[in-house]
Amino acid sequence: MVLIVLGALVTSNDAGLSVPDWPTSCGSLCNIPPMVGGVKYEHGHRMFAEFIGLLIIVMAVWTQRVEKRRWMRVLGWIALAAVVGQGVLGGPAVLFYLPWAISTAHATLAQTIFCVVTAMALFTSRGRLQESEPIAESALTPSTPALTAITAAWVWVQLILGAAFRRSGMKLLPHLIGACVVTAMLCWTVVPVLSRYGKVAELRKPAQTVLALLLVQLGLGFFAYLTRLQWDKDAVQPLAEMVISTVSHVAGGALVLATSVILAIQTRRMISVQSRAEIVPHSSHKAVTA
């Protein structure tokens, strides 16, 4: 999460080309350049990214050593491959003067890595490792696990639209439409979860959290719109309120996405969806017995 905030600071302060070379920084692989102006944002982001990359290498290797679940070991390698890909995307973004497509992919992959690491933390938590009786859900269209997964995917797409707008790759309208769709999807998802499974803490807490984050995110988005496109649109350089609003909006989007992913994972774990073929024979058997 900290790395996402640091990356947002680079973009919000227009500091992406403050260090114009890669993989060196101001001509050196080891020496730290003077941390002034935009360099402190860009080079600080690079240094922290290297630190996070090292941690994920350790996490991936440790997962292979101690984890018995094969899919968890695969997830560890996926996290490592994503970090390598993130570094590969960061280089061309600088060398080709921040093309919006590469920069947007770089931002999107950062959000994806955050979700993968969050999921791994959830999968290895004490509550996750404990066995629990699944809750039977009769045939709904869509089922609660499917609905939460679709909603998380929509949030991810919305973050791509936001990243493209921030990098001048598209107009604001697609991002606004996406915000309306995500708001509707989250409300459609959270309300049934709370009404049907409000007593299940593993589902209630992420549902309540994502709803609260959504309200905050909408407010931050409106604040970012005012500062960027209305109040300070003619500013020669990013002002403090512009940076604070946009960075907070990016961080809020990451939290909404991560919480949506957690809710999708928890519903997949806690809810057992029964098909119509399973329900009808059971109902017929009860009728014959009666």
NORTA-V80932 format. One record per backbone hydrogen bond with DSSP energy under -0.5 kcal/mol. CO is the residue of the C=O (numbers start at 0). NH is the residue of the N-H. E is the energy in kcal/mol with one decimal. If there is no record, write none. Layout:
co = {CO,CO}
nh = {NH,NH}
e = {E,E}
//
This chain:
co = {0,1,2,3,4,5,6,7,8,9,10,14,17,23,24,27,30,33,35,36,37,37,38,38,39,40,41,42,43,44,45,46,47,48,49,50,51,52,53,54,55,56,57,58,59,60,61,62,67,68,69,70,71,72,73,74,75,76,77,78,79,80,81,82,83,84,85,86,87,88,89,90,90,91,92,93,98,99,100,101,102,103,104,105,106,107,108,109,110,111,112,113,114,115,116,117,118,119,121,124,125,133,134,136,142,143,144,145,146,147,148,149,150,151,152,153,154,155,156,157,158,159,160,161,162,163,163,164,170,171,171,172,173,174,175,176,177,178,179,180,181,182,183,184,185,186,187,188,189,190,191,192,193,196,198,199,199,200,202,203,204,205,206,207,208,209,210,211,212,213,214,215,216,217,218,219,220,221,222,223,224,225,225,226,229,231,238,239,240,241,242,243,244,245,246,247,248,249,250,251,252,253,254,255,256,257,258,259,260,261,262,263,264,265,266,269,270,271,274,274,275,276,277,278,279,280,281,282,283,284,285}
nh = {4,5,6,7,8,9,10,11,12,14,13,17,19,25,27,24,32,35,38,39,40,41,42,43,43,44,45,46,47,48,49,50,51,52,53,54,55,56,57,58,59,60,61,62,63,64,65,66,69,72,73,74,75,76,77,78,79,80,81,82,83,84,85,86,87,88,89,90,91,92,93,93,94,95,97,96,102,103,104,105,106,107,108,109,110,111,112,113,114,115,116,117,118,119,120,121,122,123,124,128,129,135,271,273,146,147,148,149,150,151,152,153,154,155,156,157,158,159,160,161,162,163,164,165,166,168,169,167,174,174,175,176,177,178,179,180,181,182,183,184,185,186,187,188,189,190,191,192,193,194,195,196,197,199,200,202,203,204,206,207,208,209,210,211,212,213,214,215,216,217,218,219,220,221,222,223,224,225,226,227,228,229,230,231,232,234,242,243,244,245,246,247,248,249,250,251,252,253,254,255,256,257,258,259,260,261,262,263,264,265,266,267,268,269,270,134,272,136,277,278,279,280,281,282,283,284,285,286,287,288,289}
e = {-2.0,-2.4,-2.4,-2.3,-2.1,-1.6,-1.9,-3.0,-1.7,-2.9,-1.6,-1.7,-0.6,-0.5,-1.0,-2.9,-0.6,-2.1,-1.6,-0.8,-0.5,-2.5,-2.7,-0.7,-0.6,-1.9,-1.9,-2.6,-2.2,-2.1,-2.2,-1.8,-2.6,-2.6,-2.1,-2.0,-2.4,-2.0,-2.1,-2.6,-2.8,-2.4,-2.7,-2.3,-1.6,-1.3,-2.2,-2.1,-0.5,-1.7,-2.2,-1.9,-1.9,-1.7,-2.2,-2.2,-1.8,-2.9,-2.5,-1.8,-2.1,-2.5,-2.1,-2.0,-2.2,-2.3,-1.9,-1.5,-1.2,-1.7,-1.3,-0.8,-2.6,-2.5,-3.9,-1.6,-2.5,-2.5,-2.2,-2.3,-2.1,-2.6,-2.6,-1.5,-1.7,-2.1,-2.6,-2.0,-1.8,-2.4,-2.7,-2.1,-2.7,-2.3,-2.2,-2.1,-2.8,-1.4,-1.2,-1.8,-0.9,-0.5,-3.3,-3.1,-2.8,-2.4,-1.8,-2.4,-2.3,-2.3,-2.0,-2.0,-2.2,-2.0,-2.2,-2.4,-1.9,-1.5,-2.1,-2.2,-2.4,-2.4,-2.1,-2.4,-1.2,-3.5,-0.7,-1.8,-0.5,-0.6,-2.1,-2.8,-2.5,-2.0,-1.9,-2.3,-2.9,-2.4,-2.3,-2.8,-2.9,-2.2,-2.5,-1.8,-3.3,-1.9,-0.6,-1.6,-2.7,-2.2,-2.6,-2.7,-0.7,-1.7,-0.8,-1.4,-3.1,-2.1,-1.6,-2.7,-2.5,-2.6,-1.6,-2.2,-2.7,-2.0,-1.8,-2.0,-2.9,-2.4,-1.7,-2.5,-2.6,-2.0,-2.2,-2.7,-2.1,-2.2,-2.4,-2.6,-2.2,-1.2,-3.3,-1.2,-0.5,-1.6,-2.3,-2.8,-2.1,-2.1,-2.6,-2.2,-1.9,-2.3,-2.5,-2.6,-2.1,-2.0,-2.0,-2.4,-2.4,-2.6,-2.5,-2.2,-2.3,-2.2,-2.4,-2.2,-2.5,-2.7,-2.3,-1.9,-1.8,-2.9,-2.0,-3.8,-0.7,-2.7,-0.6,-1.5,-2.5,-0.9,-0.8,-2.3,-2.6,-2.2,-1.7,-1.9,-2.2,-2.3,-2.1}
//
